[in-house]
Amino acid sequence: MTRRPVIAIDGPAGAGKSTAARNLAERLGLVYLDTGATFRALALKAIREHIDLSDESALAALAERSEIRFEGERLEKIFLDGEDVSEAIREQAVANASSAVAVHPTLRAGLVELWRKIGTRGGVVLEGRDIGTVVFPDAEIKFFLDARPEERAKRRFSEQSAKEDVTIDRVTQDLKIRDQADRTRQHSPLRRAEDAIAVDTTDLTPKQTLDRLLEETRKRLN
Ligand code: DC
């Protein structure tokens, strides 16, 4: 591998992006950036401060006085105002709120700047919704992961039910709402970049997904 690549992994919730992005980064010795975690961090703070999630200027002011930073060898931990919120941002209520926060263009602009700063030197796998379309449209490799909605809901349920009291119906419903919001928002909606490699993970194990991504990556980088 000559040049340190930027690898974009986009797709809806539960498509297997996080696991795939982490595994791929580890195998290739790259850094991993979970861009959704930054929306989740701001959403967490907005919930704690009882800020109306539709109030763009209040959220922009909140973002202004927030410090978000990634830490760890592979940037796997996220800190909000000095507090490690890597676990707290995984709650279902925070996931739901993050999608509402992500519709606001002023907030997105600030976060995109942060992601680009981290990604611009290369050597990074970025996971999100708009990495291949907006954030790094010239990424060396782009993947679009997707899976059947029932399978995505099942995966989310098994993750969430280990941590909090949720039902499969609730998770399915929340996922549907979040999908709809992410796909239809005006700014940087979730969509596959034309040059992204589509991978349907419905019937794939995490290992099979990783193998598929590695195979495509090697084809393109060698
Ligand atoms: O990937 P995730 O579920 O942690 O993302 C949380 C929310 O953040 C998701 O519903 C949409 C939003 N998001 C986004 O709009 N753009 C990104 N690049 C990443 C996430």
Residues whose N, C-alpha, C, O or C-beta is under 5 A from the ligand:
A	BS01	DC	A13 T35 G36 A37 F39 A95 S98 S99 A102 E127 G128 R129 D130 R178 D182
